[in-house]
């Protein structure tokens, strides 16, 4: 199992979600539409610039998914193709190993819990 985190432009969220919903067996997704940060280029040219304590940030959207190994490439491809504009600030995709998942309601563990 892997956790996939993606930071994308807010205006690309609908496109990305619609593409992810087409992936058969996708367990689910968590979306946080209210994150902000900056990359190597800072907040220059960013849409929706935010200033907090004299530091400029850019509004971003964060997606988090935990998926079985067989879906990793499909999820990455869907995010990458649908979040891409070709401009700085398109975002990043991070992939992490997941050691364990426990479903709180049923106490299921492992892949069946996602």
N, C-alpha and C positions, 0 to 999 in steps of 0.2 A: 504494500500500500504506500501511496505517496500523498503528501499534502502539496497542493499547488496554490501559490499565492500570486496574484497578478495585480499590478498597479497600472491603471489605465486612465485615459482621458474620460471625464464624466459623460461627454456627449456620445461616446462609443458604447456605453453600457447596454443599451437596448439591442444593438447589433450583436454584441458578444453573447448576451443572455439567450437571444433567439437561436444562435448557432449552437450553444451548449445544450439547449433543450432538445436538439435534434440527435444528440448522441445517446444511443440506446444503452440503457443500464446506468446512466449517470445517477449517482446516489443523491446528489443535492448540491446546493451552493449557498454560501453566506456572502452577502454584499454589504459593504459599508460605504455609503455615498459621501461621507463627511470626513475624509482624511485629507491632510495636506502635508506637503514636503517640498523638497527640491533636489535636483540631480546635479550633475557636473556643471551644467550651464546656469545653475542657480534658478531664479524665478524669472529670468529675462524672457520677454515675449510670451509669457504664460497667460492663458485665459484665466479669469477668476483669481487674480492675485489677492493674497491675504497677508496682512501685516500683523504680527503678534510680537509684542515687546521689541519693536524696531527690527524684526527679522521678517523678510519677505518670503512667503511660501506660495505654492500653486495648489489649487484645489484638484484633488485626484479622487478616484474611486478604487476601492480595494475589493478583490474577489478572493474567496478562500474555498477550496474544495479538497476533500479527501476521496481518493479514487483507487480502485484496484489497479494493479500494474498494467493490465491489458488496455486500460483507457487513457493512459498517460499521454501518448503521442496524439491521440484524437483531441484531447482537451487542449493541449498546447497549441496544436494547429488551429483549432477553432478560435482560441483567444488571439493568437498572433495574426491570423488573417482578418479578423473582424475588428481588431483594435488598431490596426496599422493605418497611419495617414502618410508616413514618410517624413514627417516633421519631427524635430527634437521634442521630447516630452511625451512620446507615444507610450512609454512605460516600460515595465520589466515583468518577466515571469520567473518565479523562483520555485524550485522543486525540492522537497525535503522527504527523507525517509520517515515513515510513521511506524513506531514500534508496536503500538497497541491502540485499540479503540474499544471502548466499553459503552454499550448502549444503556443509559441510566434506567429507562423504564423496565427493560427485560433482563438486564445483566448479560446480554449476549456480548461476545468478545470477537475480536478479529474482523475479517472482511464482512462477515454477516451482520456486523453491528453498524456498518456504514450505509 
